[in-house]
């Protein structure tokens, strides 16, 4: 299902209620240690920590693979090497085989999102899940795929279906993480403080209007009323924080040529005694 390539995504620590029963990733006869390392990083990105290797060509541990794993210590610490696939999945209750090509066998085919949902349901039921990934050049053999309960494949462009092992692991691990967390993101929009009070908004309005008055912006009283309503509507509609109001009053004060920042009190910025406005 794959060809050699590298991934440069920094790992993050993953966790969830079902983490203790997260799927086991099984790499079968991986040819390049670097691909094992980048797959390890992909696992760490999304909270998968148990990796089983079946007869890796370059052996394990391997310095090149460990370097490519980029300090994904939790996964590195839990790697087990097996001589056969049968040994690697002996304790697993649900086995999913990833492949990019159609097989001549009756076997259910699901996408990575469905695979994640089934893996999560199995985890909650206390069952062990294994997800198999094959060799870089030929993927999994039919004899290996037949040992699975279902095939997992991706909606890739058939004109270029080859996928690096780490990329395949990343997609499957991402869907697992999404299923476990319900798609929750690690952070939300930055909260820059409490919403501005009406007194702070009125102070901004009065400060801005007095500055515009001094600059000759209002050409008539009628146009002044229309412009004032427009300004106030704009600023009230965008839900300013108190800090943003103070920033805007500082901007107005600078345009006025004031030598100090505006005060928090209602009205224009104060000019210290003995200085020119």
Buried (B, 14 or more C-beta within 10 A) or exposed (E): BBEBBEBEEEBEEBEBEBEEBBBBBBBBBBBBBBBBBBBBBBBBBBBBBBBBBBBBEBEBEBEBBBEBBBEBEBBBEEBBBBEEBEEBBEEBEBBBBBBBEEBEEEBEEBBBBBBBBBBBBBBEEEEBBBBBBBBBEEBBBEEBBEBBBBBBBBEBEEEEEBBBBBBBBBBBBBBBBBBBBEEEEEEEEEEEEEEBEEEBBBBBBEBBBBBBEEEEEBEEEEEBEEBBEEBBEEBEEEEBBBEBBBBBBBEBBEEBEBEEBBBEEBEBBBBEEEEEE
